[in-house]
Amino acid sequence: MLEARAIRKNIRSSPRKMRLVADLVRYKNVNEALAILHYTPNKAARHISQTLFSAVSNLIYLDEQSDNPGQVDSDTGNVYVKTIFVDQGSVMKRMLPAPQGRAYRIRKRLCKLTIVVTAR
């Protein structure tokens, strides 16, 4: 089976929020997953759909370069999301002034998104 992946790093969203949207499209057909992401109002849905487009493009390129091309249709009807996972990336640390000369630490979390698609 032919499979391809796409990785997107340093996304300005917390991994916890990104995982909520990633769970919606896991093991779905690509066309169905893109339709779900189109109508999901979260900011994470846009990042996931862009990465999903990239993974499908990588799969089509691998299919063209393989020994027997033609396994992947141009309408991506037989392509589905095999795995999708979100890992924690780096953390941007900021300081917020607090009472009596103290400072509160603000941790702005970043995440890494990995999508693997495959043709049935």
C-alpha positions as CSV (number, residue, x, y, z in Angstrom):
1,M,0.0,0.0,0.0
2,L,1.1,3.5,-0.8
3,E,1.3,6.0,2.0
4,A,2.6,9.5,2.4
5,R,2.9,11.9,5.3
6,A,3.0,15.6,6.0
7,I,4.4,17.3,9.0
8,R,3.8,20.9,10.2
9,K,5.8,22.3,13.0
10,N,5.5,25.3,15.3
11,I,1.7,25.8,15.0
12,R,0.6,28.6,17.3
13,S,-2.1,26.6,19.0
14,S,-2.0,24.4,22.1
15,P,-1.8,20.7,21.5
16,R,-4.9,20.1,23.6
17,K,-7.0,22.3,21.4
18,M,-5.5,20.8,18.2
19,R,-6.2,17.2,19.3
20,L,-9.9,18.0,19.7
21,V,-10.2,18.8,16.0
22,A,-7.7,16.0,14.9
23,D,-10.0,13.4,16.6
24,L,-12.8,14.4,14.2
25,V,-11.0,13.4,11.0
26,R,-9.0,10.3,12.2
27,Y,-9.7,7.2,9.9
28,K,-12.0,9.2,7.6
29,N,-11.9,9.4,3.8
30,V,-10.0,12.5,2.7
31,N,-13.1,14.1,1.0
32,E,-15.2,13.6,4.1
33,A,-12.4,14.9,6.4
34,L,-12.0,18.1,4.3
35,A,-15.8,18.6,4.4
36,I,-15.8,18.2,8.2
37,L,-12.8,20.6,8.6
38,H,-14.4,23.2,6.3
39,Y,-17.4,23.5,8.6
40,T,-15.5,23.3,11.9
41,P,-15.2,26.8,13.4
42,N,-11.9,26.2,15.3
43,K,-8.6,27.8,14.2
44,A,-7.0,24.4,14.3
45,A,-9.2,23.1,11.5
46,R,-7.5,25.4,9.0
47,H,-4.0,24.2,10.0
48,I,-5.2,20.5,9.8
49,S,-6.8,21.0,6.4
50,Q,-3.7,22.7,4.9
51,T,-1.5,19.8,6.2
52,L,-4.0,17.3,4.9
53,F,-3.8,18.9,1.4
54,S,0.0,18.6,1.6
55,A,-0.1,14.9,2.6
56,V,-2.5,14.1,-0.3
57,S,-0.2,16.0,-2.7
58,N,2.8,14.0,-1.4
59,L,0.8,10.8,-2.0
60,I,-0.1,11.8,-5.6
61,Y,3.6,12.6,-6.2
62,L,4.7,9.3,-4.8
63,D,2.2,7.5,-7.0
64,E,3.5,9.2,-10.1
65,Q,7.1,8.2,-9.2
66,S,6.3,4.6,-8.4
67,D,6.7,1.6,-10.7
68,N,3.0,1.1,-11.3
69,P,1.3,4.6,-11.2
70,G,-2.5,5.0,-11.1
71,Q,-3.2,3.7,-7.6
72,V,-4.4,7.1,-6.5
73,D,-7.4,8.7,-8.3
74,S,-7.3,12.4,-9.1
75,D,-10.5,12.9,-7.1
76,T,-8.9,11.2,-4.0
77,G,-11.9,9.0,-3.5
78,N,-9.8,6.0,-2.3
79,V,-7.5,8.0,0.0
80,Y,-8.1,8.1,3.7
81,V,-6.4,9.4,6.9
82,K,-4.4,6.5,8.3
83,T,-2.9,8.4,11.3
84,I,-3.1,11.9,12.6
85,F,-1.4,12.9,15.8
86,V,-0.4,16.1,17.6
87,D,2.7,16.4,19.7
88,Q,3.8,19.3,21.9
89,G,6.4,21.6,20.3
90,S,8.4,24.3,22.0
91,V,7.0,26.6,24.5
92,M,7.3,30.4,24.3
93,K,7.8,31.9,27.8
94,R,6.6,35.4,28.6
95,M,6.4,37.3,31.8
96,L,3.4,39.2,33.2
97,P,3.9,41.8,35.9
98,A,2.3,40.8,39.2
99,P,1.6,42.5,42.5
100,Q,4.4,43.4,44.9
101,G,7.2,43.1,42.4
102,R,6.5,39.6,41.4
103,A,6.1,38.2,37.8
104,Y,3.8,35.5,36.5
105,R,5.1,33.2,33.8
106,I,2.9,32.8,30.7
107,R,3.6,29.7,28.7
108,K,2.4,30.0,25.1
109,R,2.4,26.4,23.8
110,L,3.2,25.4,20.2
111,C,2.5,22.0,18.6
112,K,3.6,19.7,15.8
113,L,1.0,18.0,13.5
114,T,1.7,14.8,11.6
115,I,-0.7,13.3,9.1
116,V,-0.3,10.0,7.3
117,V,-2.6,9.2,4.4
118,T,-2.8,6.0,2.4
119,A,-4.6,4.7,-0.6
120,R,-6.9,1.7,-0.2
